[in-house]
């Protein structure tokens, strides 16, 4: 990133432009670096969503207990403690 910043600044100095135009591509470069860092932190934390081909362990990512499925690939109804207390099912 530093090499790109120096190269853009050098091009700006050689171009003789009155405004600092490298700020625009540098802004997007910095955003992409932050986004990449967030994604790497998220991936390192082991947050996974279930599904085929994602390394699914068969546990509920929110509650940490095994999933109960009726049909193949279908989620089972929520356990009684997770249902809304004032609704009839």
C-alpha positions in Angstrom: 0.0 0.0 0.0 2.9 2.4 0.8 4.4 1.8 -2.7 1.1 2.6 -4.4 0.7 5.8 -2.2 4.2 6.9 -3.1 3.7 6.2 -6.8 0.4 8.1 -6.9 1.9 11.1 -5.0 4.9 11.1 -7.4 2.6 11.1 -10.4 0.6 14.0 -8.8 3.9 16.0 -8.3 4.9 15.4 -11.9 1.5 16.2 -13.3 1.4 19.7 -11.8 -2.3 19.4 -10.9 -3.7 22.0 -8.6 -5.7 19.6 -6.4 -4.5 16.4 -4.8 -6.2 13.9 -7.0 -4.5 10.8 -5.5 -6.7 11.2 -2.5 -9.6 9.6 -4.4 -7.8 6.3 -5.2 -6.1 6.3 -1.9 -9.4 6.6 -0.1 -10.7 3.5 -1.8 -7.4 1.6 -1.2 -7.7 2.4 2.5 -11.3 1.2 2.6 -10.4 -2.0 0.9 -7.6 -2.6 3.4 -10.0 -2.1 6.4 -12.6 -4.3 4.8 -10.0 -7.1 4.2 -8.8 -6.8 7.9 -12.4 -7.0 9.2 -13.1 -10.1 7.0 -9.9 -11.8 8.2 -10.8 -11.1 11.9 -14.3 -12.5 11.2 -12.9 -15.6 9.5 -10.3 -16.1 12.3 -13.1 -16.0 14.9 -14.7 -19.1 13.3 -18.1 -17.6 12.6 -19.8 -20.0 10.2 -23.2 -20.2 8.7 -24.5 -23.7 8.1 -24.8 -25.2 4.7 -23.2 -27.6 2.3 -19.6 -27.0 1.5 -19.0 -24.5 4.4 -17.4 -26.9 6.9 -20.7 -27.2 8.7 -20.2 -29.0 12.0 -23.9 -29.7 12.6 -24.2 -27.4 15.6 -26.4 -24.3 16.0 -24.0 -21.3 15.8 -26.2 -19.2 18.1 -26.9 -21.7 21.0 -24.0 -24.2 20.5 -26.1 -27.3 20.6 -26.8 -30.0 17.9 -29.4 -29.1 15.3 -32.5 -31.2 15.1 -33.8 -31.6 11.6 -36.9 -33.4 10.4 -36.5 -33.6 6.7 -33.1 -33.6 5.0 -31.8 -30.0 5.2 -34.9 -28.6 6.8 -34.7 -26.8 10.2 -36.8 -28.2 13.0 -39.3 -26.0 14.9 -37.8 -23.8 17.6 -37.6 -25.4 21.1 -40.3 -24.3 23.5 -38.0 -21.9 25.4 -37.3 -20.0 22.2 -40.9 -19.5 21.1 -42.8 -16.3 21.9 -44.5 -16.7 25.3 -47.7 -14.9 24.3 -48.4 -16.6 20.9 -50.3 -19.7 20.4 -48.7 -22.3 18.1 
